[in-house]
Amino acid sequence: MIAVSRSLGRVLPEDARLIHDPFGERFATPFLRFVANNATWLLPVIESTLATVQVRTRLIDEALISFLEQGGSQVLLLGAGYDARAARFAERLGDARVFEIDHPATQADKRARLPDPASVHYLPWDFERSPVAELPAALAALGHEPTRPTLTIWEGVTMYLSEPAVDTTARAIAALSAPGSRFVFTYVERGALERPGFVYRLVAKLVSFVGEPLRFGFEPSELPSWTASRGFTLEHDVSFHDAAELLLPARLAAQVERRMRVAFATRAQ
Ligand SMILES: C[S@@+](CC[C@H](N)C(=O)[O-])C[C@H]1O[C@@H](n2cnc3c(N)ncnc32)[C@H](O)[C@@H]1O
C-alpha cells in the first residue's frame, strides 16, 4: 500500500507532489490496482494517506541526497520492502552500494517484480529470528565496509517489531556504522498504540489483517537517551504533520499523520 501510495502522488495537486516514484504501482495487489486505476475520483478518500506518504518519503530522500553529496557511498535499507529508492536514485547513487535487508518472503516477491538495480546487494533476514549479532558479518560478506560511513534507513518498520528486536537491531547497526554514519528511522508514538483514537484503531486492524500487527512505539521524550545508549546522537525528530506544514499546502498538511515521526541520528564519535 505504501509503495503504491508513493506512485499515486501523481494525482495530488502539483504543489503537493514532493517525490517521484514510477515503480510503486508494480507492487499493487488486485485491490490496489483498482484503487490506482480510479485514484482521481477516489482522491477525497485517499489523499490524507497520499500526503502522509509524500512527506515521509521526501524527508528520507533528502537525508539520502545529503549523505551522497557529502561523499557517502554505502546505504543500508533495513526492512526495504517495496522501497524503490535504488531504482529512483540510480543516477545519483553512481558507484555507491545499496544493501537491502528484508524478510525473505517480501524480498523474493520484490525481486520478482522489479529488475535488480545495479547498485543493490540483497540480504534476506528475519529480524525476529535471525541472530542479529551476525548482521555485520553477513553484510561484510556482501562487500559492506564497516570502516566507511553508512546511511541506514529504517522506514516503516519499527512499529511491526518487538521491543527486543528493535533494540538488538539498533545495536547491530551501531556496530557496523563508522563515524560519520547516519541512522534514519520512522516510528509511531507509543501513546498512539496505548491510547489509540479512531484512525489508529482502523490502521491497527488493517495492518493486522495483512499479517503485520502494530507492536512497538517510542515515547519521543525518551528517544535522545535511547539513541545515545546505542551509540547514536539524535539530531532531529519531527512528526510527519509538523514537517508537512513546511512542505505542503495547508489544506493537505492538516490531514497528515500527527503521531508518526521520523528521527535522524548520527553515529557518535
Ligand atoms: C510497511 S513495510 C515498509 C517497507 C519499506 N521500508 C517502505 O517504507 O516502503 C514493513 C517492512 O518490514 C519488513 N518486516 C516486518 N517484520 C520483519 C521481520 N521480522 N524481519 C524482517 N523484515 C520484517 C517487511 O518485510 C516489510 O518490508
The ligand as a MOL file (V3000), in Angstrom:
LIG
                    3D

  0  0  0     0  0            999 V3000
M  V30 BEGIN CTAB
M  V30 COUNTS 27 29 0 0 0
M  V30 BEGIN ATOM
M  V30 1 C 5.4980 -1.3250 5.8440 0
M  V30 2 S 6.8240 -2.1930 5.1590 0 CHG=1
M  V30 3 C 7.9860 -0.8840 4.8910 0
M  V30 4 C 8.8350 -1.1780 3.7240 0
M  V30 5 C 9.7350 -0.0560 3.2310 0
M  V30 6 N 10.7680 0.2690 4.1730 0
M  V30 7 C 8.9440 1.1400 2.8440 0
M  V30 8 O 8.9850 2.1470 3.5530 0
M  V30 9 O 8.2580 1.0720 1.8230 0 CHG=-1
M  V30 10 C 7.4980 -3.0900 6.5170 0
M  V30 11 C 8.6850 -3.9340 6.1310 0
M  V30 12 O 9.1640 -4.5560 7.3210 0
M  V30 13 C 9.5580 -5.8580 6.9740 0
M  V30 14 N 9.4980 -6.6950 8.1850 0
M  V30 15 C 8.4900 -6.8030 9.0760 0
M  V30 16 N 8.8050 -7.7260 10.0120 0
M  V30 17 C 10.0330 -8.1860 9.6820 0
M  V30 18 C 10.9000 -9.1490 10.2440 0
M  V30 19 N 10.5760 -9.8390 11.3370 0
M  V30 20 N 12.0960 -9.3720 9.6330 0
M  V30 21 C 12.4360 -8.7090 8.5120 0
M  V30 22 N 11.6670 -7.7590 7.9370 0
M  V30 23 C 10.4650 -7.5250 8.5070 0
M  V30 24 C 8.5540 -6.3250 5.9470 0
M  V30 25 O 9.0790 -7.3840 5.1580 0
M  V30 26 C 8.3490 -5.0480 5.1430 0
M  V30 27 O 9.2410 -4.9820 4.0600 0
M  V30 END ATOM
M  V30 BEGIN BOND
M  V30 1 1 1 2
M  V30 2 1 2 3
M  V30 3 1 2 10
M  V30 4 1 3 4
M  V30 5 1 4 5
M  V30 6 1 5 6
M  V30 7 1 5 7
M  V30 8 2 7 8
M  V30 9 1 7 9
M  V30 10 1 10 11
M  V30 11 1 11 12
M  V30 12 1 11 26
M  V30 13 1 12 13
M  V30 14 1 13 14
M  V30 15 1 13 24
M  V30 16 1 14 15
M  V30 17 1 14 23
M  V30 18 2 15 16
M  V30 19 1 16 17
M  V30 20 1 17 18
M  V30 21 2 17 23
M  V30 22 1 18 19
M  V30 23 2 18 20
M  V30 24 1 20 21
M  V30 25 2 21 22
M  V30 26 1 22 23
M  V30 27 1 24 25
M  V30 28 1 24 26
M  V30 29 1 26 27
M  V30 END BOND
M  V30 END CTAB
M  END
